[in-house]
Amino acid sequence: MRDAGRGRIHTGSTAYATQTDADRALTLVEAQMISGEWTDPDRGEVLLGEHALTWIEVRPGLRLKTVELYTRLLERHIVLGLGEVPVGKLTTALVRSWRAALIDEGVSVSTAAKACRLLRVVGYGGAYHSWRSVEQRHPVSDMERRSQRRT
């Protein structure tokens, strides 16, 4: 099957007993691709650090101050704490523990919140937005909703 977004051909890893079963599976995958819910298995293996640092370079229209802030947050907090994690392996528990570690290390709550918001944009934005189906809900969004309820 050809991925319309990138033009790559993907083959399935499953063998089906009948042609009818294979056709049904193909129909489901095509529907997921059309709705934007399909996840390229290769995309989830990209390390967050690699993706995050290239993400800022290809982001059009950002003001200089925004680029400086994003770069500082990426380099000091996101890449150092989560840079070796494959994008598809981010979980709510991992993001929570990373955020708690930032605050324990003396990072202000405000800076930790900025880093979390940037992580959400970097993790789900751009070419890798479709990996959200791995978790279905964004770990940072869940955490931010819970912390907003407490205030």
Secondary structure, DSSP 8 states (H G I E B T S, - for coil): -B-TTT--B---S---SSHHHHHHHHHHHHHHHHHT----TTGGGSBHHHHHHHHHHT-TT--HHHHHHHHHHIIIIIHHHHTTSBGGG--HHHHHHHHHHHHHTT--HHHHHHHHHHHHHHHHSGGGGGGHHHHSS-HHHHHHHHHHHH-
